[in-house]
Amino acid sequence: MSVSIRTRCAFSHTGRTSDLCIGNPPFVRNQDLPAGWRGMAAQAIADRTGVQLSGLANGWQYFLMLALASVKPDGLVVQILPFDWVYRPTARAVREFITTAGWSVDIYRLPDGVFDDVLTSASVTVIDKRAPAPEWRFHAVLADGSVVPLPTATGGTAGLLSYARGRSSDGPIVRRGLSPGTQKALTLTEGERVHAGLWIGTDVVRCVTSLRPLPDSLTDLDDSAFKTHLQDMGARCWLVRSDRAPSPRLSSYLDAVAPAVYDTATCRARDHWWQFAMPPTPNALIAQAFKGERPKAVVNTVGAKAVGGVCGLHQVTRAEAAGRCLDADLNTIRANGAEGCPRWFGA
């Protein structure tokens, strides 16, 4: 048996001769993919599989499709993927391709935090082309390394809920968290804020980029809870103010940011890379993703902006937010619609 290592673009390979393809494809957001490379890779996938990937597909989708196209009809594909590929609309074409082909899929959800600085849940996905009975099976890998089966991707019996259409109404509205273009530069930890000499209120405002640090028992994110669980724990909890001319302090900070940090499609499209529309302040904050019966949610007493994977509940009072959100009356929220809503607001 001979072994050779080839250094070249993976997409220059056109054969389907491999028995096994193991990979950890790069997690590059669609906004950060070079347009030329994305066009080349998308065309290569379309030519080989007939699948036209979504223009919003992140980098790993191209490599997963390349792996599926490169192994034999009885081959095996094993990839480390974001767990959200099992439900994201942008990956629908990939899922439908696998389902139509009749391949068997085993997805092992890894414990949160298994990869440092990764803000999405990871999985090991095994796609077996030779399986006699095509089936999608879900598993959870626990912290001690043991594996338990899951009845559905969500871990519950209800399975995944569909997206709801956004509605314009006077009732509760849930909006996605702000995507400022680059959290690395436009959201700061307390240490980074102090080091840059930025003033609270003038240069930065409070924000929440993840509800994971908050204890499950917390229902009210007030000043004390914000300081204890986010500010003092090194979370990115300060959002640069872009709705006013920057102070000399903020200007100095923004000028010192390396261009590579804000080299994203969103930032490049702006006259000023750092200037985005400041979002309204929600009266409750809700996790976009969750593994239990309901998402984590807190009343937003501290007045933080929702960023990234944190959604905001708007057009309700704080008292109403406590009743609708913290009592998990999701049917009430669904009935009133959700704008840019996450997956758990079912149609």
Secondary structure, DSSP 8 states (H G I E B T S, - for coil): -------S-GGG-----EEEEEE------GGGS-HHHHHHHHHHHHHHH-----TT--HHHHHHHHHHHHEEEEEEEEEEEEGGGGT-GGGHHHHHHHHHHT-EEEEEE--TTSSTT--S-EEEEEEETT-SS--EEEEEE-TTS-EEEESSTTSSSS-----------SS-EEE--B--S-HHHHEE-HHHHHHHT--BTTTEEEEES-STTS-TT--B--HHHHIIIIITTT---EEE--SS---HHHHHHHHHS-GGGG-SHHHHTSSSTT--------SEEEES--SSSS--EEE-TT--EEBTTEEEEESS-HHHHIIIIITT-HHHHHHH--TT--TTS--
